[in-house]
Amino acid sequence: QYQSTSSDPSEGGLHPQNIFRLLHRSERLNLEQQVLFRVDLNHFSASQDRGESNGLLVFSRYIDEDNLYYAGVRVDGNVIIKKKLNGTYHTLLETPYFNKVDTYDRESFPSLLPQNKFFGIKTKTQDAGDGVQITIWLDENNTGQWIQVGQVIDDGRSFGGAAITEAGHPGIRTDFMDVSIDDYRIRSL
């Protein structure tokens, strides 16, 4: 399957984890998700799809592969919240976090994420008037101490078009790395 549909990013089907996507069966509207990630091994593939936008991400309101929200941390060290609407990505929030010492470079510093230790990502997606508010927290040392690192409201005008106001699937995305995932929780609001 991967060899024929995603040959370049999966390196001919040898590394399907390069484009790992996990969707929950249920559809949720307003929810909170949290998950622990541990980067065990990076895959510095020659694929043109490997770049600074790869990362450890949490989906919300995933309608289909072209209409969704995601939030998390990218390999360039930035916290990110994005909307994909009709196949086009729109950045709602991007702020530096793990890149205080080094600067991302595809060849010399291809990942600024913590390695070989669990850290947490928590998101909340909820209706806000006619829009959608997304909040993200990190627990950098897996201590249970969550720090809010970003919040944005998609008002349906400022970020490429309509807010995604219907229920969709929650889920997880990782790119070009072997990742251990633990303690994934979903709570409807």
C-alpha positions in Angstrom: 0.0 0.0 0.0 2.6 2.6 1.1 4.9 1.6 -1.8 2.3 2.6 -4.3 0.5 5.5 -2.7 3.3 7.2 -0.7 6.5 5.8 -2.2 8.6 8.9 -1.7 7.8 9.8 1.9 7.7 6.1 3.0 11.0 5.4 1.2 9.4 2.8 -1.1 7.2 1.4 1.7 10.2 0.6 4.0 9.3 3.3 6.6 5.5 3.9 6.7 6.0 5.6 10.1 7.4 8.5 8.1 3.8 9.5 7.5 2.0 8.1 10.6 -1.7 9.1 11.0 -4.0 7.7 13.7 -7.6 8.8 13.8 -10.1 8.0 16.5 -13.3 6.3 15.3 -15.6 8.7 17.0 -16.4 12.2 15.8 -16.1 15.0 18.4 -16.9 18.7 18.3 -15.6 20.3 21.5 -12.8 18.2 23.1 -9.6 18.1 25.0 -6.8 15.7 24.1 -3.5 14.9 25.7 -0.8 12.5 24.8 2.8 11.7 25.7 5.3 11.4 22.9 8.9 10.1 22.9 11.1 10.4 19.8 13.0 7.1 19.7 14.6 7.5 16.3 14.6 10.1 13.5 14.4 9.1 9.8 16.4 11.7 7.9 15.0 10.6 4.7 16.0 12.2 1.4 12.2 12.7 0.7 11.2 16.1 -0.5 8.4 15.9 2.1 10.8 15.9 5.0 11.2 19.4 6.3 10.6 21.9 9.1 6.9 21.4 9.1 7.1 17.8 10.2 6.5 17.1 13.9 4.4 15.6 16.7 0.9 16.8 16.2 -2.7 16.3 17.4 -5.7 16.4 15.1 -9.1 17.9 15.9 -12.2 18.2 13.8 -10.6 16.0 11.1 -13.4 15.9 8.5 -11.2 14.4 5.8 -7.5 14.7 4.7 -8.3 18.2 3.2 -10.3 19.7 6.1 -9.0 19.6 9.7 -7.1 21.4 12.5 -3.9 20.3 14.0 -1.7 21.5 16.8 1.7 20.4 18.2 5.4 20.9 17.9 7.4 20.8 14.7 11.0 19.6 14.2 12.1 23.2 13.8 11.2 23.7 17.5 8.1 25.8 16.9 4.7 25.3 18.5 2.1 25.3 15.7 -1.6 25.5 15.2 -2.9 25.1 11.7 -6.1 24.7 9.7 -6.3 22.7 6.5 -9.3 24.0 4.5 -10.1 22.5 1.1 -6.6 21.1 0.9 -4.8 24.4 1.7 -2.9 24.9 5.0 -3.4 28.1 7.0 -1.1 29.0 9.9 -3.2 30.2 12.9 -0.3 30.4 15.3 3.4 29.7 15.2 5.8 30.5 18.1 9.3 29.3 18.9 9.7 26.9 21.8 12.4 24.2 21.4 14.7 26.3 19.3 16.3 28.5 21.9 19.8 27.2 21.4 20.0 25.8 17.9 18.4 26.7 14.6 16.7 24.2 12.4 18.6 23.1 9.3 17.4 20.2 7.2 21.0 18.7 7.1 22.9 19.9 10.1 20.1 20.3 12.7 17.1 18.3 11.2 15.2 18.0 14.5 15.2 20.2 17.6 12.7 18.1 19.5 13.6 16.3 22.7 14.9 12.8 22.1 14.5 9.6 24.1 12.2 11.2 26.8 8.5 11.5 27.1 6.9 14.9 26.9 3.3 15.9 26.7 1.1 17.8 24.3 -2.4 18.8 25.3 -5.0 20.6 23.2 -8.5 22.0 23.6 -10.7 22.7 20.6 -14.0 24.4 21.3 -16.6 26.6 19.7 -16.1 30.3 20.3 -19.1 32.3 19.0 -19.1 31.7 15.2 -15.5 30.5 15.3 -13.3 27.9 16.9 -10.8 28.4 19.8 -7.7 26.1 20.0 -5.4 26.1 23.0 -2.2 24.1 23.3 -0.1 23.2 26.4 3.2 21.4 26.8 4.5 19.3 29.6 8.2 19.3 28.6 9.5 17.0 31.3 6.4 14.7 31.8 5.9 16.0 35.3 2.1 16.7 35.0 2.9 20.5 35.0 1.2 21.8 31.8 2.3 25.2 30.5 0.0 27.0 28.0 2.1 27.9 25.0 -0.5 29.1 22.6 -4.1 30.0 21.9 -6.0 31.3 18.9 -9.5 31.8 17.7 -10.3 30.9 14.1 -13.0 33.5 13.4 -13.8 32.2 9.9 -12.3 35.3 8.3 -8.7 35.8 9.3 -7.3 32.5 8.3 -8.2 31.6 4.7 -11.9 31.1 5.1 -14.5 29.5 7.1 -13.8 28.0 10.5 -14.4 24.2 10.8 -17.5 24.2 12.9 -18.7 20.6 12.5 -17.6 17.5 14.4 -14.7 15.5 13.2 -12.2 12.9 14.3 -9.5 13.5 16.9 -6.2 11.9 16.2 -2.4 11.9 16.1 0.2 12.6 13.4 4.0 12.1 13.4 6.4 12.6 10.6 9.8 10.9 9.7 10.5 9.4 13.1 9.9 6.4 15.3 7.8 7.6 18.2 6.5 5.9 21.3 3.1 7.1 22.3 1.6 6.8 25.8 -1.4 7.9 27.8 -3.5 9.2 24.9 -6.7 10.7 26.4 -9.7 12.3 24.8 -12.4 14.1 26.8 -15.5 15.7 25.3 -16.3 19.2 26.6 
